[in-house]
Amino acid sequence: MPLRRLLLVAAALSLACLDALYEDPPLQTPPGGWVVCCVSGRVNTCPCLEASGCDPDLLACAAGACAPRTAGSCGGGGGDAGSGDGGSSGDGGTTTFAFTTCCRSGLISTCACDATGCDAGPFTACRGSQCVSGAGSTCP
């Protein structure tokens, strides 16, 4: 009987130790934080492993799409780098819009620039395409 109890206690302890193997790892911020990046043609967030920061190779396009900055354009429409075909300008030409990364409803996206420029407001990129709007904001 004591041997049986000892085996049950040993089994219970070993199962308790295995639980840690199946738990999610703690959410850790990489040394350089999270940065907006382009993954499979869509804006996303990637860890920056350099404490001094990272300069992502990103060209913001319409509707949350992106391309490598080195591509020079978003493709599909004409226009300058960072622009896409925005439709007719009414004078026979084409109106082009530039895009910038922005934080919409807690998710990384792209926003069209206006006549005053491409200021989508400050935000902090977080893990898993998430973001927090506002200066000095921190990820949950």
Stockholm file with secondary structure:
# STOCKHOLM 1.0

chainA/1-140         MPLRRLLLVAAALSLACLDALYEDPPLQTPPGGWVVCCVSGRVNTCPCLEASGCDPDLLACAAGACAPRTAGSCGGGGGDAGSGDGGSSGDGGTTTFAFTTCCRSGLISTCACDATGCDAGPFTACRGSQCVSGAGSTCP
#=GR chainA/1-140 SS CHHHHHHHHHHHHHHHHHHGGGSCCCCCCCTTCEEEEEETTEEEEEECCCTTCCCCCCEECGGGBEECGGGCSCSSSCSSTTEEEEEECSSSSEEEEEEEEEEETTEEEEEECBTTBCCCCCEEECSTTBEEESTTCCCC
#=GC SS_cons         CHHHHHHHHHHHHHHHHHHGGGSCCCCCCCTTCEEEEEETTEEEEEECCCTTCCCCCCEECGGGBEECGGGCSCSSSCSSTTEEEEEECSSSSEEEEEEEEEEETTEEEEEECBTTBCCCCCEEECSTTBEEESTTCCCC
//
